[in-house]
Amino acid sequence: MFVKLIKLNERQSSGEITYYLSEVSINVMQITYISENHQYKKMLSEGKLNLDLNLGVQFTDLKLNANQTITVIGTPSMIETKILSNTNKQLLKG
């Protein structure tokens, strides 16, 4: 089962780091843990992310089985709720 989330990406060009958002689909079976990311929240409040986001936005790190960590927009509880709501759907036989 996949869930669509908004991922925070970093790009480095000519010694400067820029940030941008993209939509990703994550296989929920590959997520090993979810934790809040305070670093990006602080950077957003300091104006270092250069993104037009509400200052109340929170960021969450998702650790995947492939030793990869991605940062998405939303609180850990909101991400968990979204994951659980997608995995509880059942296919009806017709």
N, CA, C and O of each residue as an XYZ file, in Angstrom:
376
protein
N       0.838     -1.169      0.000
C       0.000      0.000      0.000
C       0.890      1.241      0.000
O       1.879      1.312      0.729
N       0.527      2.199     -0.815
C       1.298      3.433     -0.934
C       0.516      4.610     -0.359
O      -0.715      4.614     -0.366
N       1.242      5.603      0.137
C       0.647      6.827      0.640
C       1.400      8.006      0.004
O       2.626      7.983     -0.105
N       0.648      9.033     -0.414
C       1.257     10.210     -1.026
C       1.548     11.246      0.052
O       0.688     11.574      0.870
N       2.791     11.760      0.035
C       3.244     12.761      0.992
C       4.025     13.840      0.254
O       4.410     13.656     -0.900
N       4.256     14.962      0.920
C       5.059     16.046      0.362
C       6.444     15.985      0.998
O       6.591     16.102      2.214
N       7.459     15.798      0.151
C       8.841     15.616      0.603
C       9.617     16.921      0.485
O       9.457     17.664     -0.484
N      10.457     17.194      1.479
C      11.376     18.330      1.452
C      12.691     17.852      0.852
O      13.298     16.899      1.342
N      13.128     18.525     -0.220
C      14.353     18.146     -0.923
C      15.388     19.259     -0.813
O      15.045     20.437     -0.720
N      16.652     18.869     -0.824
C      17.772     19.813     -0.846
C      18.491     19.695     -2.179
O      18.660     18.603     -2.722
N      18.913     20.856     -2.698
C      19.711     20.864     -3.922
C      20.885     21.810     -3.694
O      20.699     22.938     -3.239
N      22.084     21.352     -4.009
C      23.257     22.194     -3.838
C      23.783     22.589     -5.207
O      24.088     21.735     -6.040
N      23.885     23.893     -5.429
C      24.439     24.391     -6.686
C      25.300     25.612     -6.388
O      24.893     26.521     -5.664
N      26.471     25.611     -6.949
C      27.485     26.661     -6.748
C      27.669     27.030     -5.272
O      27.714     28.204     -4.906
N      27.773     25.996     -4.444
C      28.053     26.181     -3.028
C      26.887     26.645     -2.187
O      27.051     26.883     -0.990
N      25.715     26.781     -2.777
C      24.545     27.250     -2.044
C      23.477     26.162     -2.016
O      23.212     25.522     -3.033
N      22.870     25.957     -0.864
C      21.827     24.942     -0.723
C      20.464     25.603     -0.894
O      20.150     26.589     -0.228
N      19.664     25.049     -1.792
C      18.287     25.504     -1.960
C      17.357     24.348     -1.626
O      17.746     23.183     -1.699
N      16.137     24.680     -1.262
C      15.152     23.681     -0.858
C      13.939     23.766     -1.760
O      13.559     24.849     -2.203
N      13.327     22.609     -2.035
C      12.106     22.564     -2.822
C      11.257     21.387     -2.367
O      11.752     20.468     -1.714
N       9.980     21.419     -2.714
C       9.037     20.382     -2.314
C       8.657     19.534     -3.516
O       8.617     20.023     -4.645
N       8.379     18.259     -3.267
C       7.887     17.368     -4.320
C       6.944     16.346     -3.705
O       7.044     16.019     -2.522
N       6.034     15.851     -4.519
C       5.102     14.825     -4.052
C       5.746     13.454     -4.259
O       6.295     13.175     -5.325
N       5.675     12.612     -3.249
C       6.233     11.262     -3.336
C       5.184     10.248     -2.883
O       4.308     10.560     -2.076
N       5.286      9.051     -3.407
C       4.454      7.931     -2.965
C       5.367      6.959     -2.235
O       6.351      6.475     -2.792
N       5.031      6.683     -0.993
C       5.851      5.835     -0.133
C       5.134      4.519      0.121
O       3.945      4.504      0.439
N       5.862      3.414     -0.020
C       5.334      2.105      0.347
C       5.355      2.026      1.871
O       6.424      2.004      2.480
N       4.178      1.983      2.482
C       4.096      2.017      3.949
C       4.755      0.801      4.592
O       5.115      0.853      5.768
N       4.920     -0.274      3.859
C       5.571     -1.463      4.412
C       7.087     -1.265      4.546
O       7.755     -2.070      5.195
N       7.633     -0.208      3.943
C       9.070      0.060      3.998
C       9.462      1.015      5.115
O      10.652      1.233      5.341
N       8.497      1.589      5.818
C       8.782      2.555      6.877
C       9.127      1.813      8.171
O       8.345      0.996      8.658
N      10.313      2.113      8.721
C      10.723      1.458      9.963
C      10.489      2.337     11.184
O      10.206      1.821     12.265
N      10.601      3.662     11.035
C      10.229      4.543     12.144
C       9.896      5.942     11.643
O      10.264      6.337     10.537
N       9.186      6.677     12.497
C       8.741      8.039     12.210
C       9.178      8.909     13.386
O       8.944      8.557     14.542
N       9.816     10.051     13.088
C      10.207     10.958     14.171
C      10.127     12.405     13.702
O      10.291     12.698     12.517
N       9.874     13.302     14.647
C       9.767     14.726     14.339
C      11.144     15.305     14.035
O      12.134     14.933     14.664
N      11.200     16.218     13.064
C      12.451     16.871     12.691
C      12.386     18.324     13.163
O      11.694     19.141     12.555
N      13.097     18.647     14.236
C      13.091     19.999     14.803
C      14.027     20.941     14.041
O      13.834     22.156     14.057
N      15.032     20.385     13.379
C      16.018     21.202     12.675
C      15.372     22.013     11.555
O      15.617     23.214     11.444
N      14.556     21.375     10.728
C      13.926     22.096      9.616
C      12.881     23.086     10.111
O      12.679     24.130      9.491
N      12.215     22.774     11.218
C      11.252     23.711     11.813
C      11.978     24.994     12.232
O      11.485     26.097     11.994
N      13.143     24.845     12.854
C      13.935     25.996     13.269
C      14.435     26.774     12.052
O      14.394     28.004     12.046
N      14.902     26.073     11.032
C      15.385     26.735      9.822
C      14.261     27.518      9.134
O      14.496     28.605      8.607
N      13.054     26.974      9.139
C      11.909     27.665      8.536
C      11.612     28.950      9.302
O      11.380     29.994      8.693
N      11.618     28.881     10.632
C      11.320     30.069     11.437
C      12.407     31.141     11.285
O      12.137     32.330     11.452
N      13.634     30.715     10.969
C      14.737     31.655     10.762
C      14.807     32.158      9.319
O      15.646     33.001      9.001
N      13.926     31.644      8.436
C      13.902     32.080      7.044
C      14.991     31.473      6.180
O      15.318     32.017      5.125
N      15.557     30.355      6.610
C      16.661     29.736      5.878
C      16.213     28.727      4.815
O      17.032     28.291      4.006
N      14.938     28.351      4.801
C      14.476     27.348      3.833
C      14.049     27.957      2.496
O      13.966     27.245      1.496
N      13.781     29.246      2.467
C      13.354     29.916      1.235
C      12.138     29.265      0.605
O      12.042     29.171     -0.619
N      11.209     28.815      1.438
C       9.956     28.230      0.964
C       8.808     29.071      1.506
O       8.874     29.597      2.617
N       7.769     29.187      0.711
C       6.608     29.972      1.119
C       5.653     29.079      1.905
O       4.591     28.702      1.410
N       6.045     28.743      3.143
C       5.247     27.875      3.998
C       4.823     28.631      5.251
O       5.510     29.550      5.698
N       3.703     28.240      5.802
C       3.239     28.772      7.070
C       4.254     28.409      8.149
O       4.783     27.297      8.150
N       4.528     29.324      9.059
C       5.523     29.059     10.105
C       5.085     27.970     11.084
O       5.902     27.476     11.861
N       3.809     27.590     11.055
C       3.315     26.524     11.918
C       3.544     25.127     11.366
O       3.212     24.142     12.026
N       4.101     25.027     10.176
C       4.345     23.728      9.542
C       5.373     22.946     10.344
O       6.340     23.507     10.859
N       5.147     21.642     10.441
C       6.115     20.769     11.109
C       6.640     19.756     10.104
O       6.011     19.496      9.079
N       7.792     19.194     10.410
C       8.457     18.247      9.527
C       8.666     16.924     10.245
O       8.887     16.891     11.456
N       8.593     15.833      9.487
C       8.749     14.495     10.037
C       9.748     13.708      9.200
O       9.702     13.737      7.970
N      10.651     13.006      9.876
C      11.597     12.105      9.208
C      10.995     10.707      9.145
O      10.464     10.204     10.135
N      11.082     10.089      7.977
C      10.666      8.697      7.792
C      11.910      7.883      7.485
O      12.604      8.160      6.507
N      12.198      6.894      8.300
C      13.323      5.984      8.052
C      12.775      4.805      7.271
O      11.832      4.146      7.709
N      13.366      4.541      6.113
C      12.918      3.456      5.249
C      13.869      2.272      5.361
O      15.014      2.427      5.786
N      13.389      1.083      4.975
C      14.184     -0.144      5.049
C      15.509     -0.043      4.312
O      16.485     -0.674      4.716
N      15.562      0.729      3.252
C      16.762      0.805      2.420
C      17.801      1.758      3.006
O      18.572      2.363      2.261
N      17.831      1.900      4.339
C      18.755      2.815      5.012
C      18.685      4.219      4.433
O      19.704      4.894      4.286
N      17.490      4.647      4.110
C      17.261      5.977      3.569
C      16.306      6.710      4.503
O      15.319      6.140      4.968
N      16.604      7.969      4.772
C      15.722      8.799      5.573
C      15.247      9.948      4.712
O      16.050     10.631      4.077
N      13.931     10.164      4.689
C      13.382     11.293      3.954
C      12.595     12.167      4.930
O      12.075     11.684      5.936
N      12.520     13.448      4.616
C      11.784     14.398      5.441
C      10.536     14.820      4.694
O      10.600     15.234      3.537
N       9.392     14.712      5.367
C       8.113     15.083      4.767
C       7.437     16.153      5.620
O       7.800     16.364      6.778
N       6.458     16.818      5.035
C       5.721     17.860      5.746
C       4.562     17.240      6.511
O       3.795     16.449      5.964
N       4.444     17.607      7.783
C       3.369     17.125      8.640
C       3.927     16.644      9.965
O       5.117     16.352     10.086
N       3.053     16.565     10.954
C       3.458     16.056     12.262
C       3.545     14.527     12.206
O       2.908     13.911     11.351
N       4.315     13.912     13.093
C       4.372     12.449     13.110
C       2.991     11.808     13.275
O       2.693     10.802     12.632
N       2.147     12.390     14.137
C       0.813     11.804     14.340
C      -0.061     11.953     13.098
O      -0.860     11.067     12.795
N       0.082     13.066     12.375
C      -0.681     13.260     11.148
C      -0.236     12.265     10.070
O      -1.065     11.711      9.348
N       1.067     12.048      9.970
C       1.595     11.087      8.990
C       1.133      9.681      9.351
O       0.730      8.915      8.476
N       1.191      9.337     10.637
C       0.756      8.013     11.085
C      -0.728      7.800     10.788
O      -1.120      6.726     10.333
N      -1.543      8.802     11.040
C      -2.981      8.715     10.754
C      -3.222      8.498      9.270
O      -4.072      7.695      8.884
N      -2.477      9.212      8.439
C      -2.629      9.066      6.986
C      -2.234      7.657      6.535
O      -2.888      7.069      5.674
N      -1.169      7.126      7.118
C      -0.722      5.772      6.782
C      -1.765      4.745      7.209
O      -2.114      3.852      6.436
N      -2.259      4.868      8.431
C      -3.229      3.901      8.942
C      -4.554      3.969      8.196
O      -5.201      2.939      8.004
N      -4.974      5.161      7.771
C      -6.241      5.283      7.051
C      -6.137      4.647      5.662
O      -7.132      4.152      5.133
N      -4.944      4.656      5.074
C      -4.756      4.035      3.753
C      -4.645      2.519      3.843
O      -5.040      1.823      2.908
N      -4.118      1.989      4.945
C      -3.896      0.546      5.029
C      -5.130     -0.207      5.500
O      -5.170     -1.432      5.382
N      -6.139      0.479      6.030
C      -7.334     -0.198      6.517
C      -8.414     -0.375      5.457
O      -9.482     -0.913      5.750
N      -8.154      0.065      4.244
C      -9.148     -0.075      3.189
C      -9.212     -1.520      2.726
O      -8.197     -2.213      2.662
N     -10.413     -1.961      2.407
C     -10.590     -3.336      1.935
C     -11.197     -3.315      0.542
O     -12.011     -2.451      0.218
N     -10.793     -4.270     -0.269
C     -11.333     -4.404     -1.613
C     -12.641     -5.184     -1.541
O     -12.701     -6.262     -0.950
N     -13.683     -4.630     -2.145
C     -14.978     -5.301     -2.158
C     -15.059     -6.232     -3.358
O     -14.633     -5.876     -4.457
N     -15.601     -7.416     -3.149
C     -15.774     -8.345     -4.259
C     -17.068     -7.994     -4.979
O     -18.085     -7.704     -4.349
N     -17.016     -8.024     -6.289
C     -18.200     -7.604     -7.057
C     -18.842     -8.691     -7.842
O     -19.840     -8.454     -8.523
